[in-house]
Amino acid sequence: MRQTSILRTGRIALAILLSAELSGCVSVSTTRTKAATPGADGSLEVAVYDTPAQVRAGVLSEPRMSLELGRFEQGREVLLPTTAGSTWSFDSLPPTEYRLRLKAAAKEDGSGPATPPTITDKSIKVAAGEAVRTQVILKKFPTTAVVIGGVVVVGAVVGIAYAVTAHSLDGLKNIHFSRPPTKKSARSRR
């Protein structure tokens, strides 16, 4: 009974750890500058990169993405029209908070999932006279190393828990720890 509950707990811990680690693989950074032509509206530019090295090189992501950009008006969300790609630019945006949802685009032949998985879902505020640049990095962390590390940590925890419950710890009662001799006790021996 205990072994089954330990294994179940280990599986749940592994699932939670992996979902948390893998969801942290996408990085979204936003920079704000004053618009070149000040006005009552703002602008938003979104660019998708595969790795931080490609950001430095200026190489956009190869797989095309689908972007949903929406804002709330009178209690409902209004989506702005977009196309599949790896970069988007929106000018003359009314100042408000926008929801940016990036999804994997369907393949050109129409195959793939009916509802593509969401890569990121982030709120971005656009102010009047402001140019907002958003960079999405798809592989910020080495996913394989994160998964292996998570499996090792959860395996170690489950193994220790199993060892503690499977073996009696009554023998530890007979272990006595003594203090190391101090200078005073060493002098008294002479």
C-alpha positions as CSV (number, residue, x, y, z in Angstrom):
1,M,0.0,0.0,0.0
2,R,2.7,2.5,0.9
3,Q,4.8,1.6,-2.1
4,T,1.8,2.3,-4.4
5,S,1.1,5.7,-2.8
6,I,4.8,6.6,-3.0
7,L,4.9,5.8,-6.7
8,R,1.6,7.7,-7.3
9,T,3.0,10.7,-5.5
10,G,6.2,10.5,-7.5
11,R,4.2,10.4,-10.8
12,I,2.1,13.4,-9.8
13,A,5.2,15.3,-8.7
14,L,7.0,14.5,-12.0
15,A,3.9,15.6,-14.0
16,I,3.7,18.9,-12.1
17,L,7.5,19.5,-12.4
18,L,7.7,18.8,-16.1
19,S,4.6,20.9,-16.9
20,A,6.1,23.8,-15.0
21,E,9.5,23.4,-16.5
22,L,8.3,23.0,-20.1
23,S,5.9,26.0,-19.9
24,G,8.9,28.1,-18.9
25,C,10.7,27.4,-22.1
26,V,9.0,30.3,-24.0
27,S,10.3,33.8,-23.2
28,V,8.4,37.0,-23.9
29,S,10.1,40.3,-23.6
30,T,8.7,43.7,-24.2
31,T,10.5,47.0,-24.8
32,R,8.8,50.4,-24.9
33,T,10.0,53.6,-26.7
34,K,8.4,56.8,-27.7
35,A,6.8,56.7,-31.2
36,A,8.6,58.4,-34.0
37,T,5.5,60.5,-34.7
38,P,3.7,61.3,-31.4
39,G,0.0,61.0,-31.4
40,A,-3.1,59.6,-29.7
41,D,-2.4,56.1,-30.8
42,G,0.3,53.5,-30.2
43,S,2.0,50.8,-32.2
44,L,3.0,47.2,-31.5
45,E,5.6,45.0,-33.3
46,V,5.8,41.3,-32.5
47,A,8.7,39.1,-33.7
48,V,9.2,35.3,-33.0
49,Y,12.7,33.8,-32.7
50,D,13.7,30.2,-32.1
51,T,16.7,30.8,-29.7
52,P,18.5,33.8,-28.0
53,A,21.3,33.3,-30.5
54,Q,18.9,33.9,-33.4
55,V,17.7,37.1,-31.7
56,R,21.3,38.4,-31.6
57,A,21.7,37.4,-35.3
58,G,18.3,38.9,-36.3
59,V,17.1,35.5,-37.8
60,L,13.3,35.1,-37.4
61,S,11.7,31.7,-36.6
62,E,11.2,29.4,-39.5
63,P,7.9,27.7,-38.5
64,R,5.1,30.0,-39.2
65,M,2.9,31.0,-36.2
66,S,-0.6,32.2,-35.9
67,L,-1.1,35.4,-33.8
68,E,-4.4,36.5,-32.2
69,L,-4.3,40.0,-31.0
70,G,-7.4,41.1,-29.1
71,R,-8.7,43.9,-26.9
72,F,-11.8,44.1,-24.8
73,E,-14.6,46.5,-25.8
74,Q,-17.8,46.7,-23.9
75,G,-17.2,43.4,-22.1
76,R,-16.3,41.3,-25.2
77,E,-13.1,40.6,-26.9
78,V,-12.5,42.0,-30.3
79,L,-9.8,40.3,-32.4
80,L,-7.7,42.2,-34.9
81,P,-7.1,40.5,-38.3
82,T,-3.7,38.9,-38.6
83,T,-2.0,36.4,-41.0
84,A,0.4,33.5,-40.2
85,G,4.1,34.4,-40.1
86,S,6.9,35.2,-37.7
87,T,6.6,38.9,-37.5
88,W,3.7,41.3,-37.2
89,S,3.3,45.1,-37.0
90,F,0.3,47.0,-35.9
91,D,0.1,50.8,-36.2
92,S,-2.6,53.2,-34.9
93,L,-3.7,51.1,-32.0
94,P,-6.0,52.8,-29.5
95,P,-4.3,52.9,-26.1
96,T,-5.5,50.0,-24.0
97,E,-4.5,46.5,-22.8
98,Y,-4.2,43.9,-25.5
99,R,-4.1,40.1,-25.3
100,L,-1.4,38.5,-27.4
101,R,-1.9,34.8,-28.1
102,L,0.6,33.0,-30.2
103,K,-0.3,29.5,-31.6
104,A,1.4,27.0,-33.8
105,A,0.0,27.6,-37.3
106,A,-1.7,24.8,-39.2
107,K,0.4,23.3,-42.0
108,E,-0.1,24.5,-45.5
109,D,-1.7,21.1,-46.5
110,G,-4.3,21.5,-43.7
111,S,-2.9,18.6,-41.6
112,G,-2.2,18.9,-37.9
113,P,-4.4,19.4,-34.9
114,A,-7.8,21.1,-35.4
115,T,-7.0,23.4,-32.5
116,P,-3.3,24.3,-32.6
117,P,-1.6,24.4,-29.2
118,T,-1.1,27.9,-27.6
119,I,2.5,28.8,-27.3
120,T,2.0,31.9,-25.2
121,D,-0.8,34.0,-23.9
122,K,0.3,37.5,-22.6
123,S,-1.3,40.8,-21.8
124,I,0.5,43.9,-23.3
125,K,-0.5,47.5,-22.5
126,V,-0.1,50.0,-25.3
127,A,-0.1,53.7,-24.4
128,A,-0.6,56.8,-26.6
129,G,2.5,57.9,-28.4
130,E,4.3,54.7,-27.5
131,A,6.0,52.0,-29.7
132,V,6.0,48.6,-28.1
133,R,8.3,45.9,-29.4
134,T,7.7,42.3,-28.2
135,Q,10.1,39.5,-28.8
136,V,9.0,35.8,-28.3
137,I,11.8,33.3,-27.9
138,L,10.5,29.8,-28.4
139,K,13.5,27.8,-26.9
140,K,14.9,29.9,-24.1
141,F,16.1,26.9,-22.1
142,P,17.6,23.6,-23.2
143,T,14.4,21.5,-22.9
144,T,16.2,18.1,-22.8
145,A,18.4,19.1,-19.9
146,V,15.4,20.4,-18.0
147,V,13.5,17.2,-18.5
148,I,16.4,15.0,-17.5
149,G,17.1,17.1,-14.4
150,G,13.4,16.9,-13.4
151,V,13.3,13.1,-13.8
152,V,16.5,12.7,-11.8
153,V,15.2,15.0,-8.9
154,V,11.8,13.3,-8.7
155,G,13.4,9.8,-9.0
156,A,15.8,10.6,-6.1
157,V,12.9,11.9,-4.0
158,V,10.8,8.8,-4.7
159,G,13.8,6.5,-4.1
160,I,14.6,8.1,-0.7
161,A,10.9,8.0,0.3
162,Y,10.7,4.3,-0.7
163,A,13.9,3.5,1.2
164,V,12.6,5.3,4.3
165,T,9.3,3.5,4.3
166,A,10.6,0.1,3.2
167,H,13.3,-0.2,5.9
168,S,12.9,0.1,9.6
169,L,14.7,3.0,11.1
170,D,14.6,1.5,14.6
171,G,18.4,0.9,14.4
172,L,19.0,4.7,14.4
173,K,17.9,4.9,18.0
174,N,21.1,3.2,19.1
175,I,23.4,5.7,17.4
176,H,24.7,8.3,19.9
177,F,26.5,11.4,18.7
178,S,29.2,12.7,21.1
179,R,30.7,16.2,21.1
180,P,34.2,16.6,19.9
181,P,36.7,17.3,22.7
182,T,37.2,21.0,23.5
183,K,40.5,22.6,24.6
184,K,39.4,22.6,28.2
185,S,38.7,18.9,28.3
186,A,42.0,18.1,26.5
187,R,43.9,20.0,29.2
188,S,42.1,18.2,32.0
189,R,43.3,14.8,30.7
190,R,47.0,15.8,31.2
